[in-house]
Amino acid sequence: MQTNQVEITGMTCDGCVRTVRMILEKQPGVQSAVVTLSPSQAEVSFDENVTSLETLNAVVSKMGYAMKL
Ligand SMILES: [Cu+2]
């Protein structure tokens, strides 16, 4: 399990924050996701044997957001 703090671009309101958090928490291997608007970032804890920041970034990118990796 690892925890990473990553900057997220594209979030403009609390709705975005909720959306990103729900997307992340639904992904296999993700244990928790704490998302904030200011600063615009996510703290994600996940099992690195199951998923990766690259995979999670691909998922949020489909929704119009992006992680700065
Ligand atoms: Cu929004």
N, CA, C, O and the ligand as a Tripos MOL2 file, in Angstrom:
@<TRIPOS>MOLECULE
protein
  277   275    70     0     0
PROTEIN
NO_CHARGES

@<TRIPOS>ATOM
      1 N           0.8520   -1.1960    0.0000 N.3       1 MET1
      2 CA          0.0000    0.0000    0.0000 C.3       1 MET1
      3 C           0.8810    1.2370    0.0000 C.2       1 MET1
      4 O           1.8490    1.3200    0.7570 O.2       1 MET1
      5 N           0.5550    2.1670   -0.8230 N.am      2 GLN2
      6 CA          1.2870    3.4300   -0.8080 C.3       2 GLN2
      7 C           0.3190    4.6020   -0.8610 C.2       2 GLN2
      8 O          -0.7980    4.4840   -1.3650 O.2       2 GLN2
      9 N           0.7660    5.7300   -0.3340 N.am      3 THR3
     10 CA         -0.0440    6.9450   -0.3360 C.3       3 THR3
     11 C           0.6920    8.0130   -1.1180 C.2       3 THR3
     12 O           1.8670    8.2870   -0.8730 O.2       3 THR3
     13 N          -0.0120    8.6080   -2.0580 N.am      4 ASN4
     14 CA          0.5950    9.6480   -2.8850 C.3       4 ASN4
     15 C          -0.2600   10.8870   -2.8800 C.2       4 ASN4
     16 O          -1.4890   10.8150   -2.8940 O.2       4 ASN4
     17 N           0.4030   12.0260   -2.8600 N.am      5 GLN5
     18 CA         -0.2960   13.2910   -2.9760 C.3       5 GLN5
     19 C          -0.0070   13.8070   -4.3810 C.2       5 GLN5
     20 O           1.1500   13.9840   -4.7630 O.2       5 GLN5
     21 N          -1.0600   14.0440   -5.1370 N.am      6 VAL6
     22 CA         -0.8550   14.5200   -6.5070 C.3       6 VAL6
     23 C          -1.7250   15.7410   -6.7820 C.2       6 VAL6
     24 O          -2.8550   15.8380   -6.3040 O.2       6 VAL6
     25 N          -1.1900   16.6490   -7.5450 N.am      7 GLU7
     26 CA         -1.9460   17.8160   -7.9630 C.3       7 GLU7
     27 C          -2.9480   17.3920   -9.0320 C.2       7 GLU7
     28 O          -2.6420   16.5850   -9.9090 O.2       7 GLU7
     29 N          -4.1580   17.9560   -8.9360 N.am      8 ILE8
     30 CA         -5.2010   17.6460   -9.9250 C.3       8 ILE8
     31 C          -5.5520   18.9310  -10.6530 C.2       8 ILE8
     32 O          -5.7620   19.9660  -10.0220 O.2       8 ILE8
     33 N          -5.6160   18.8740  -11.9490 N.am      9 THR9
     34 CA         -6.0450   20.0380  -12.7110 C.3       9 THR9
     35 C          -7.4460   19.7800  -13.2600 C.2       9 THR9
     36 O          -7.8350   18.6370  -13.5030 O.2       9 THR9
     37 N          -8.1950   20.8680  -13.4500 N.am     10 GLY10
     38 CA         -9.5170   20.7540  -14.0670 C.3      10 GLY10
     39 C         -10.6720   20.8310  -13.0920 C.2      10 GLY10
     40 O         -11.8250   20.9080  -13.5150 O.2      10 GLY10
     41 N         -10.3890   20.8120  -11.7770 N.am     11 MET11
     42 CA        -11.4810   20.8890  -10.7990 C.3      11 MET11
     43 C         -11.8160   22.3530  -10.5310 C.2      11 MET11
     44 O         -10.9240   23.1650  -10.2840 O.2      11 MET11
     45 N         -13.1140   22.6890  -10.5790 N.am     12 THR12
     46 CA        -13.5130   24.0810  -10.3760 C.3      12 THR12
     47 C         -14.4980   24.2810   -9.2250 C.2      12 THR12
     48 O         -14.7180   25.4170   -8.8040 O.2      12 THR12
     49 N         -15.0930   23.2120   -8.7100 N.am     13 CYS13
     50 CA        -16.0800   23.3760   -7.6470 C.3      13 CYS13
     51 C         -16.1580   22.1130   -6.7970 C.2      13 CYS13
     52 O         -15.4850   21.1180   -7.0680 O.2      13 CYS13
     53 N         -17.0060   22.1760   -5.7450 N.am     14 ASP14
     54 CA        -17.1360   21.0210   -4.8610 C.3      14 ASP14
     55 C         -17.6990   19.7980   -5.5850 C.2      14 ASP14
     56 O         -17.4210   18.6610   -5.2030 O.2      14 ASP14
     57 N         -18.4880   20.0390   -6.6260 N.am     15 GLY15
     58 CA        -19.0060   18.9250   -7.4160 C.3      15 GLY15
     59 C         -17.8800   18.1440   -8.0680 C.2      15 GLY15
     60 O         -17.8880   16.9130   -8.1000 O.2      15 GLY15
     61 N         -16.9080   18.8890   -8.5890 N.am     16 CYS16
     62 CA        -15.7300   18.2490   -9.1970 C.3      16 CYS16
     63 C         -14.9890   17.4240   -8.1510 C.2      16 CYS16
     64 O         -14.5580   16.3020   -8.4170 O.2      16 CYS16
     65 N         -14.8500   17.9930   -6.9670 N.am     17 VAL17
     66 CA        -14.1280   17.3100   -5.8910 C.3      17 VAL17
     67 C         -14.8100   15.9800   -5.5800 C.2      17 VAL17
     68 O         -14.1540   14.9460   -5.4490 O.2      17 VAL17
     69 N         -16.1440   16.0240   -5.4630 N.am     18 ARG18
     70 CA        -16.8920   14.7910   -5.1770 C.3      18 ARG18
     71 C         -16.7510   13.7910   -6.3070 C.2      18 ARG18
     72 O         -16.5690   12.5960   -6.0740 O.2      18 ARG18
     73 N         -16.8350   14.2850   -7.5320 N.am     19 THR19
     74 CA        -16.7290   13.3960   -8.6890 C.3      19 THR19
     75 C         -15.3800   12.6910   -8.7100 C.2      19 THR19
     76 O         -15.3020   11.4740   -8.8830 O.2      19 THR19
     77 N         -14.3210   13.4730   -8.5330 N.am     20 VAL20
     78 CA        -12.9750   12.8820   -8.5710 C.3      20 VAL20
     79 C         -12.8120   11.8710   -7.4380 C.2      20 VAL20
     80 O         -12.2420   10.7970   -7.6300 O.2      20 VAL20
     81 N         -13.3220   12.2290   -6.2450 N.am     21 ARG21
     82 CA        -13.1810   11.3060   -5.1140 C.3      21 ARG21
     83 C         -13.9320    9.9980   -5.3950 C.2      21 ARG21
     84 O         -13.4150    8.9120   -5.1320 O.2      21 ARG21
     85 N         -15.1480   10.1090   -5.9290 N.am     22 MET22
     86 CA        -15.9260    8.9000   -6.1930 C.3      22 MET22
     87 C         -15.2780    8.0380   -7.2610 C.2      22 MET22
     88 O         -15.2390    6.8130   -7.1440 O.2      22 MET22
     89 N         -14.7690    8.6880   -8.3070 N.am     23 ILE23
     90 CA        -14.0910    7.9340   -9.3690 C.3      23 ILE23
     91 C         -12.9140    7.1660   -8.7890 C.2      23 ILE23
     92 O         -12.7460    5.9730   -9.0400 O.2      23 ILE23
     93 N         -12.1030    7.8710   -8.0110 N.am     24 LEU24
     94 CA        -10.8990    7.2390   -7.4720 C.3      24 LEU24
     95 C         -11.2460    6.1040   -6.5260 C.2      24 LEU24
     96 O         -10.6460    5.0300   -6.5830 O.2      24 LEU24
     97 N         -12.2290    6.3480   -5.6470 N.am     25 GLU25
     98 CA        -12.5580    5.3260   -4.6520 C.3      25 GLU25
     99 C         -13.1670    4.0830   -5.2780 C.2      25 GLU25
    100 O         -13.1290    3.0050   -4.6850 O.2      25 GLU25
    101 N         -13.7250    4.2260   -6.4690 N.am     26 LYS26
    102 CA        -14.3370    3.0690   -7.1370 C.3      26 LYS26
    103 C         -13.3060    2.1770   -7.8190 C.2      26 LYS26
    104 O         -13.6110    1.0410   -8.1840 O.2      26 LYS26
    105 N         -12.0900    2.6860   -7.9900 N.am     27 GLN27
    106 CA        -11.1020    1.9110   -8.7370 C.3      27 GLN27
    107 C         -10.5650    0.7440   -7.9050 C.2      27 GLN27
    108 O         -10.3150    0.8860   -6.7090 O.2      27 GLN27
    109 N         -10.3930   -0.4030   -8.5510 N.am     28 PRO28
    110 CA         -9.8210   -1.5500   -7.8370 C.3      28 PRO28
    111 C          -8.4540   -1.1820   -7.2530 C.2      28 PRO28
    112 O          -7.6290   -0.5580   -7.9200 O.2      28 PRO28
    113 N          -8.2330   -1.5720   -6.0220 N.am     29 GLY29
    114 CA         -6.9410   -1.3350   -5.3950 C.3      29 GLY29
    115 C          -6.8660   -0.0520   -4.5950 C.2      29 GLY29
    116 O          -5.9540    0.1270   -3.7880 O.2      29 GLY29
    117 N          -7.8270    0.8510   -4.8140 N.am     30 VAL30
    118 CA         -7.7930    2.1270   -4.0890 C.3      30 VAL30
    119 C          -8.4530    1.9490   -2.7310 C.2      30 VAL30
    120 O          -9.6000    1.5140   -2.6340 O.2      30 VAL30
    121 N          -7.7090    2.2930   -1.6810 N.am     31 GLN31
    122 CA         -8.2460    2.1640   -0.3360 C.3      31 GLN31
    123 C          -8.9590    3.4400    0.0900 C.2      31 GLN31
    124 O         -10.0350    3.3870    0.6860 O.2      31 GLN31
    125 N          -8.3570    4.5900   -0.2180 N.am     32 SER32
    126 CA         -9.0040    5.8490    0.1390 C.3      32 SER32
    127 C          -8.5030    6.9650   -0.7660 C.2      32 SER32
    128 O          -7.3980    6.9130   -1.3060 O.2      32 SER32
    129 N          -9.3460    7.9660   -0.9130 N.am     33 ALA33
    130 CA         -8.9680    9.1320   -1.7020 C.3      33 ALA33
    131 C          -9.5000   10.3690   -0.9920 C.2      33 ALA33
    132 O         -10.7030   10.5100   -0.7770 O.2      33 ALA33
    133 N          -8.5890   11.2550   -0.6350 N.am     34 VAL34
    134 CA         -8.9750   12.5250   -0.0150 C.3      34 VAL34
    135 C          -8.7070   13.6130   -1.0460 C.2      34 VAL34
    136 O          -7.5630   13.8550   -1.4310 O.2      34 VAL34
    137 N          -9.7810   14.2650   -1.4850 N.am     35 VAL35
    138 CA         -9.6480   15.2450   -2.5670 C.3      35 VAL35
    139 C         -10.0230   16.6230   -2.0520 C.2      35 VAL35
    140 O         -11.0370   16.7800   -1.3710 O.2      35 VAL35
    141 N          -9.2160   17.6150   -2.3700 N.am     36 THR36
    142 CA         -9.4940   18.9920   -1.9530 C.3      36 THR36
    143 C          -9.3770   19.9240   -3.1500 C.2      36 THR36
    144 O          -8.6930   19.6400   -4.1340 O.2      36 THR36
    145 N         -10.0850   21.0640   -3.0220 N.am     37 LEU37
    146 CA        -10.0890   22.0310   -4.1200 C.3      37 LEU37
    147 C          -8.9740   23.0620   -3.9530 C.2      37 LEU37
    148 O          -8.3520   23.4860   -4.9280 O.2      37 LEU37
    149 N          -8.7300   23.4610   -2.6950 N.am     38 SER38
    150 CA         -7.6310   24.3860   -2.5090 C.3      38 SER38
    151 C          -6.7870   23.9550   -1.3180 C.2      38 SER38
    152 O          -7.1710   24.1780   -0.1700 O.2      38 SER38
    153 N          -5.6260   23.3310   -1.5890 N.am     39 PRO39
    154 CA         -5.0630   23.1810   -2.9300 C.3      39 PRO39
    155 C          -5.7820   22.0950   -3.7280 C.2      39 PRO39
    156 O          -6.3980   21.1910   -3.1630 O.2      39 PRO39
    157 N          -5.6890   22.2040   -5.0340 N.am     40 SER40
    158 CA         -6.3530   21.2660   -5.9280 C.3      40 SER40
    159 C          -5.5200   19.9870   -6.0180 C.2      40 SER40
    160 O          -4.6020   19.8690   -6.8300 O.2      40 SER40
    161 N          -5.8750   19.0400   -5.1560 N.am     41 GLN41
    162 CA         -5.0560   17.8330   -5.1020 C.3      41 GLN41
    163 C          -5.8210   16.6370   -4.5680 C.2      41 GLN41
    164 O          -6.9350   16.7630   -4.0590 O.2      41 GLN41
    165 N          -5.2000   15.4780   -4.6960 N.am     42 ALA42
    166 CA         -5.7540   14.2520   -4.1430 C.3      42 ALA42
    167 C          -4.6630   13.5150   -3.3940 C.2      42 ALA42
    168 O          -3.5130   13.4470   -3.8260 O.2      42 ALA42
    169 N          -5.0640   12.9590   -2.2460 N.am     43 GLU43
    170 CA         -4.1670   12.0750   -1.5230 C.3      43 GLU43
    171 C          -4.7770   10.6870   -1.6450 C.2      43 GLU43
    172 O          -5.8310   10.3970   -1.0800 O.2      43 GLU43
    173 N          -4.0980    9.8520   -2.3840 N.am     44 VAL44
    174 CA         -4.6630    8.5510   -2.7190 C.3      44 VAL44
    175 C          -3.8260    7.4320   -2.1070 C.2      44 VAL44
    176 O          -2.6070    7.3840   -2.2700 O.2      44 VAL44
    177 N          -4.5060    6.5400   -1.4030 N.am     45 SER45
    178 CA         -3.8450    5.3510   -0.8760 C.3      45 SER45
    179 C          -4.2970    4.1600   -1.7090 C.2      45 SER45
    180 O          -5.4930    3.9130   -1.8640 O.2      45 SER45
    181 N          -3.3350    3.4330   -2.2350 N.am     46 PHE46
    182 CA         -3.7140    2.3080   -3.0900 C.3      46 PHE46
    183 C          -2.6760    1.1920   -3.0240 C.2      46 PHE46
    184 O          -1.5250    1.3980   -2.6370 O.2      46 PHE46
    185 N          -3.1280    0.0090   -3.4140 N.am     47 ASP47
    186 CA         -2.2620   -1.1570   -3.4930 C.3      47 ASP47
    187 C          -1.5250   -1.1070   -4.8330 C.2      47 ASP47
    188 O          -2.1300   -1.2370   -5.8970 O.2      47 ASP47
    189 N          -0.2300   -0.9180   -4.7590 N.am     48 GLU48
    190 CA          0.5510   -0.7430   -5.9890 C.3      48 GLU48
    191 C           0.6390   -2.0260   -6.8160 C.2      48 GLU48
    192 O           1.0960   -1.9980   -7.9580 O.2      48 GLU48
    193 N           0.1990   -3.1640   -6.2350 N.am     49 ASN49
    194 CA          0.1620   -4.4020   -7.0140 C.3      49 ASN49
    195 C          -1.0960   -4.4750   -7.8770 C.2      49 ASN49
    196 O          -1.1870   -5.3030   -8.7840 O.2      49 ASN49
    197 N          -2.0500   -3.6180   -7.5950 N.am     50 VAL50
    198 CA         -3.3350   -3.6640   -8.2910 C.3      50 VAL50
    199 C          -3.4840   -2.4990   -9.2650 C.2      50 VAL50
    200 O          -3.9980   -2.6710  -10.3700 O.2      50 VAL50
    201 N          -3.0380   -1.3230   -8.8580 N.am     51 THR51
    202 CA         -3.2120   -0.1590   -9.7180 C.3      51 THR51
    203 C          -1.9970    0.7580   -9.6030 C.2      51 THR51
    204 O          -1.0450    0.4580   -8.8830 O.2      51 THR51
    205 N          -2.0440    1.8700  -10.3170 N.am     52 SER52
    206 CA         -0.9100    2.8020  -10.3170 C.3      52 SER52
    207 C          -1.4440    4.2040  -10.5390 C.2      52 SER52
    208 O          -2.5950    4.3800  -10.9400 O.2      52 SER52
    209 N          -0.6190    5.1930  -10.2810 N.am     53 LEU53
    210 CA         -1.0390    6.5700  -10.5260 C.3      53 LEU53
    211 C          -1.3240    6.7850  -12.0060 C.2      53 LEU53
    212 O          -2.2120    7.5570  -12.3670 O.2      53 LEU53
    213 N          -0.5730    6.1020  -12.8600 N.am     54 GLU54
    214 CA         -0.8000    6.2410  -14.3010 C.3      54 GLU54
    215 C          -2.2010    5.7350  -14.6760 C.2      54 GLU54
    216 O          -2.9170    6.3550  -15.4610 O.2      54 GLU54
    217 N          -2.5630    4.5920  -14.0910 N.am     55 THR55
    218 CA         -3.8910    4.0270  -14.3580 C.3      55 THR55
    219 C          -4.9770    4.9550  -13.8360 C.2      55 THR55
    220 O          -5.9640    5.2140  -14.5240 O.2      55 THR55
    221 N          -4.7940    5.4540  -12.6170 N.am     56 LEU56
    222 CA         -5.7940    6.3360  -12.0230 C.3      56 LEU56
    223 C          -5.8970    7.6390  -12.8150 C.2      56 LEU56
    224 O          -6.9860    8.1870  -12.9830 O.2      56 LEU56
    225 N          -4.7760    8.1200  -13.2910 N.am     57 ASN57
    226 CA         -4.7900    9.3450  -14.0930 C.3      57 ASN57
    227 C          -5.5760    9.1240  -15.3870 C.2      57 ASN57
    228 O          -6.3120   10.0050  -15.8310 O.2      57 ASN57
    229 N          -5.4170    7.9500  -15.9850 N.am     58 ALA58
    230 CA         -6.1490    7.6550  -17.2180 C.3      58 ALA58
    231 C          -7.6510    7.6880  -16.9670 C.2      58 ALA58
    232 O          -8.4210    8.1310  -17.8190 O.2      58 ALA58
    233 N          -8.0610    7.2170  -15.7920 N.am     59 VAL59
    234 CA         -9.4910    7.1870  -15.4600 C.3      59 VAL59
    235 C         -10.0280    8.6080  -15.2480 C.2      59 VAL59
    236 O         -11.0640    8.9700  -15.8050 O.2      59 VAL59
    237 N          -9.3180    9.4150  -14.4390 N.am     60 VAL60
    238 CA         -9.8380   10.7640  -14.2050 C.3      60 VAL60
    239 C          -9.7480   11.6250  -15.4710 C.2      60 VAL60
    240 O         -10.5360   12.5530  -15.6590 O.2      60 VAL60
    241 N          -8.7930   11.3090  -16.3240 N.am     61 SER61
    242 CA         -8.6500   12.0720  -17.5710 C.3      61 SER61
    243 C          -9.8710   11.9210  -18.4630 C.2      61 SER61
    244 O         -10.2400   12.8420  -19.1920 O.2      61 SER61
    245 N         -10.4990   10.7390  -18.3980 N.am     62 LYS62
    246 CA        -11.7120   10.5030  -19.1980 C.3      62 LYS62
    247 C         -12.8350   11.4220  -18.7600 C.2      62 LYS62
    248 O         -13.7500   11.7030  -19.5350 O.2      62 LYS62
    249 N         -12.7710   11.8980  -17.5080 N.am     63 MET63
    250 CA        -13.8020   12.7730  -16.9900 C.3      63 MET63
    251 C         -13.4170   14.2470  -17.1130 C.2      63 MET63
    252 O         -14.1380   15.1150  -16.6220 O.2      63 MET63
    253 N         -12.3050   14.5320  -17.7550 N.am     64 GLY64
    254 CA        -11.9190   15.9270  -17.9800 C.3      64 GLY64
    255 C         -10.9660   16.5030  -16.9580 C.2      64 GLY64
    256 O         -10.6980   17.7040  -16.9670 O.2      64 GLY64
    257 N         -10.4460   15.6590  -16.0720 N.am     65 TYR65
    258 CA         -9.4780   16.1100  -15.0750 C.3      65 TYR65
    259 C          -8.1280   15.4850  -15.4020 C.2      65 TYR65
    260 O          -8.0240   14.6240  -16.2760 O.2      65 TYR65
    261 N          -7.1020   15.9270  -14.6950 N.am     66 ALA66
    262 CA         -5.7960   15.3160  -14.9220 C.3      66 ALA66
    263 C          -4.9490   15.4060  -13.6740 C.2      66 ALA66
    264 O          -5.0290   16.3650  -12.9060 O.2      66 ALA66
    265 N          -4.1350   14.3820  -13.4910 N.am     67 MET67
    266 CA         -3.1580   14.4040  -12.3990 C.3      67 MET67
    267 C          -1.8390   14.9150  -12.9500 C.2      67 MET67
    268 O          -1.4580   14.5910  -14.0750 O.2      67 MET67
    269 N          -1.1520   15.7080  -12.1580 N.am     68 LYS68
    270 CA          0.1980   16.1160  -12.5430 C.3      68 LYS68
    271 C           1.1530   15.0680  -12.0190 C.2      68 LYS68
    272 O           1.4580   15.0410  -10.8260 O.2      68 LYS68
    273 N           1.6290   14.2050  -12.8990 N.am     69 LEU69
    274 CA          2.5120   13.1030  -12.4760 C.3      69 LEU69
    275 C           3.9600   13.4140  -12.8100 C.2      69 LEU69
    276 O           4.8460   12.6060  -12.5300 O.2      69 LEU69
    277 CU        -17.1310   21.3560  -10.6240 Cu       70 CU70
@<TRIPOS>BOND
     1     1     2 1
     2     2     3 1
     3     3     4 2
     4     3     5 am
     5     5     6 1
     6     6     7 1
     7     7     8 2
     8     7     9 am
     9     9    10 1
    10    10    11 1
    11    11    12 2
    12    11    13 am
    13    13    14 1
    14    14    15 1
    15    15    16 2
    16    15    17 am
    17    17    18 1
    18    18    19 1
    19    19    20 2
    20    19    21 am
    21    21    22 1
    22    22    23 1
    23    23    24 2
    24    23    25 am
    25    25    26 1
    26    26    27 1
    27    27    28 2
    28    27    29 am
    29    29    30 1
    30    30    31 1
    31    31    32 2
    32    31    33 am
    33    33    34 1
    34    34    35 1
    35    35    36 2
    36    35    37 am
    37    37    38 1
    38    38    39 1
    39    39    40 2
    40    39    41 am
    41    41    42 1
    42    42    43 1
    43    43    44 2
    44    43    45 am
    45    45    46 1
    46    46    47 1
    47    47    48 2
    48    47    49 am
    49    49    50 1
    50    50    51 1
    51    51    52 2
    52    51    53 am
    53    53    54 1
    54    54    55 1
    55    55    56 2
    56    55    57 am
    57    57    58 1
    58    58    59 1
    59    59    60 2
    60    59    61 am
    61    61    62 1
    62    62    63 1
    63    63    64 2
    64    63    65 am
    65    65    66 1
    66    66    67 1
    67    67    68 2
    68    67    69 am
    69    69    70 1
    70    70    71 1
    71    71    72 2
    72    71    73 am
    73    73    74 1
    74    74    75 1
    75    75    76 2
    76    75    77 am
    77    77    78 1
    78    78    79 1
    79    79    80 2
    80    79    81 am
    81    81    82 1
    82    82    83 1
    83    83    84 2
    84    83    85 am
    85    85    86 1
    86    86    87 1
    87    87    88 2
    88    87    89 am
    89    89    90 1
    90    90    91 1
    91    91    92 2
    92    91    93 am
    93    93    94 1
    94    94    95 1
    95    95    96 2
    96    95    97 am
    97    97    98 1
    98    98    99 1
    99    99   100 2
   100    99   101 am
   101   101   102 1
   102   102   103 1
   103   103   104 2
   104   103   105 am
   105   105   106 1
   106   106   107 1
   107   107   108 2
   108   107   109 am
   109   109   110 1
   110   110   111 1
   111   111   112 2
   112   111   113 am
   113   113   114 1
   114   114   115 1
   115   115   116 2
   116   115   117 am
   117   117   118 1
   118   118   119 1
   119   119   120 2
   120   119   121 am
   121   121   122 1
   122   122   123 1
   123   123   124 2
   124   123   125 am
   125   125   126 1
   126   126   127 1
   127   127   128 2
   128   127   129 am
   129   129   130 1
   130   130   131 1
   131   131   132 2
   132   131   133 am
   133   133   134 1
   134   134   135 1
   135   135   136 2
   136   135   137 am
   137   137   138 1
   138   138   139 1
   139   139   140 2
   140   139   141 am
   141   141   142 1
   142   142   143 1
   143   143   144 2
   144   143   145 am
   145   145   146 1
   146   146   147 1
   147   147   148 2
   148   147   149 am
   149   149   150 1
   150   150   151 1
   151   151   152 2
   152   151   153 am
   153   153   154 1
   154   154   155 1
   155   155   156 2
   156   155   157 am
   157   157   158 1
   158   158   159 1
   159   159   160 2
   160   159   161 am
   161   161   162 1
   162   162   163 1
   163   163   164 2
   164   163   165 am
   165   165   166 1
   166   166   167 1
   167   167   168 2
   168   167   169 am
   169   169   170 1
   170   170   171 1
   171   171   172 2
   172   171   173 am
   173   173   174 1
   174   174   175 1
   175   175   176 2
   176   175   177 am
   177   177   178 1
   178   178   179 1
   179   179   180 2
   180   179   181 am
   181   181   182 1
   182   182   183 1
   183   183   184 2
   184   183   185 am
   185   185   186 1
   186   186   187 1
   187   187   188 2
   188   187   189 am
   189   189   190 1
   190   190   191 1
   191   191   192 2
   192   191   193 am
   193   193   194 1
   194   194   195 1
   195   195   196 2
   196   195   197 am
   197   197   198 1
   198   198   199 1
   199   199   200 2
   200   199   201 am
   201   201   202 1
   202   202   203 1
   203   203   204 2
   204   203   205 am
   205   205   206 1
   206   206   207 1
   207   207   208 2
   208   207   209 am
   209   209   210 1
   210   210   211 1
   211   211   212 2
   212   211   213 am
   213   213   214 1
   214   214   215 1
   215   215   216 2
   216   215   217 am
   217   217   218 1
   218   218   219 1
   219   219   220 2
   220   219   221 am
   221   221   222 1
   222   222   223 1
   223   223   224 2
   224   223   225 am
   225   225   226 1
   226   226   227 1
   227   227   228 2
   228   227   229 am
   229   229   230 1
   230   230   231 1
   231   231   232 2
   232   231   233 am
   233   233   234 1
   234   234   235 1
   235   235   236 2
   236   235   237 am
   237   237   238 1
   238   238   239 1
   239   239   240 2
   240   239   241 am
   241   241   242 1
   242   242   243 1
   243   243   244 2
   244   243   245 am
   245   245   246 1
   246   246   247 1
   247   247   248 2
   248   247   249 am
   249   249   250 1
   250   250   251 1
   251   251   252 2
   252   251   253 am
   253   253   254 1
   254   254   255 1
   255   255   256 2
   256   255   257 am
   257   257   258 1
   258   258   259 1
   259   259   260 2
   260   259   261 am
   261   261   262 1
   262   262   263 1
   263   263   264 2
   264   263   265 am
   265   265   266 1
   266   266   267 1
   267   267   268 2
   268   267   269 am
   269   269   270 1
   270   270   271 1
   271   271   272 2
   272   271   273 am
   273   273   274 1
   274   274   275 1
   275   275   276 2
@<TRIPOS>SUBSTRUCTURE
     1 MET1         2 RESIDUE 1 A MET
     2 GLN2         6 RESIDUE 1 A GLN
     3 THR3        10 RESIDUE 1 A THR
     4 ASN4        14 RESIDUE 1 A ASN
     5 GLN5        18 RESIDUE 1 A GLN
     6 VAL6        22 RESIDUE 1 A VAL
     7 GLU7        26 RESIDUE 1 A GLU
     8 ILE8        30 RESIDUE 1 A ILE
     9 THR9        34 RESIDUE 1 A THR
    10 GLY10       38 RESIDUE 1 A GLY
    11 MET11       42 RESIDUE 1 A MET
    12 THR12       46 RESIDUE 1 A THR
    13 CYS13       50 RESIDUE 1 A CYS
    14 ASP14       54 RESIDUE 1 A ASP
    15 GLY15       58 RESIDUE 1 A GLY
    16 CYS16       62 RESIDUE 1 A CYS
    17 VAL17       66 RESIDUE 1 A VAL
    18 ARG18       70 RESIDUE 1 A ARG
    19 THR19       74 RESIDUE 1 A THR
    20 VAL20       78 RESIDUE 1 A VAL
    21 ARG21       82 RESIDUE 1 A ARG
    22 MET22       86 RESIDUE 1 A MET
    23 ILE23       90 RESIDUE 1 A ILE
    24 LEU24       94 RESIDUE 1 A LEU
    25 GLU25       98 RESIDUE 1 A GLU
    26 LYS26      102 RESIDUE 1 A LYS
    27 GLN27      106 RESIDUE 1 A GLN
    28 PRO28      110 RESIDUE 1 A PRO
    29 GLY29      114 RESIDUE 1 A GLY
    30 VAL30      118 RESIDUE 1 A VAL
    31 GLN31      122 RESIDUE 1 A GLN
    32 SER32      126 RESIDUE 1 A SER
    33 ALA33      130 RESIDUE 1 A ALA
    34 VAL34      134 RESIDUE 1 A VAL
    35 VAL35      138 RESIDUE 1 A VAL
    36 THR36      142 RESIDUE 1 A THR
    37 LEU37      146 RESIDUE 1 A LEU
    38 SER38      150 RESIDUE 1 A SER
    39 PRO39      154 RESIDUE 1 A PRO
    40 SER40      158 RESIDUE 1 A SER
    41 GLN41      162 RESIDUE 1 A GLN
    42 ALA42      166 RESIDUE 1 A ALA
    43 GLU43      170 RESIDUE 1 A GLU
    44 VAL44      174 RESIDUE 1 A VAL
    45 SER45      178 RESIDUE 1 A SER
    46 PHE46      182 RESIDUE 1 A PHE
    47 ASP47      186 RESIDUE 1 A ASP
    48 GLU48      190 RESIDUE 1 A GLU
    49 ASN49      194 RESIDUE 1 A ASN
    50 VAL50      198 RESIDUE 1 A VAL
    51 THR51      202 RESIDUE 1 A THR
    52 SER52      206 RESIDUE 1 A SER
    53 LEU53      210 RESIDUE 1 A LEU
    54 GLU54      214 RESIDUE 1 A GLU
    55 THR55      218 RESIDUE 1 A THR
    56 LEU56      222 RESIDUE 1 A LEU
    57 ASN57      226 RESIDUE 1 A ASN
    58 ALA58      230 RESIDUE 1 A ALA
    59 VAL59      234 RESIDUE 1 A VAL
    60 VAL60      238 RESIDUE 1 A VAL
    61 SER61      242 RESIDUE 1 A SER
    62 LYS62      246 RESIDUE 1 A LYS
    63 MET63      250 RESIDUE 1 A MET
    64 GLY64      254 RESIDUE 1 A GLY
    65 TYR65      258 RESIDUE 1 A TYR
    66 ALA66      262 RESIDUE 1 A ALA
    67 MET67      266 RESIDUE 1 A MET
    68 LYS68      270 RESIDUE 1 A LYS
    69 LEU69      274 RESIDUE 1 A LEU
    70 CU70       277 GROUP 0 **** ****
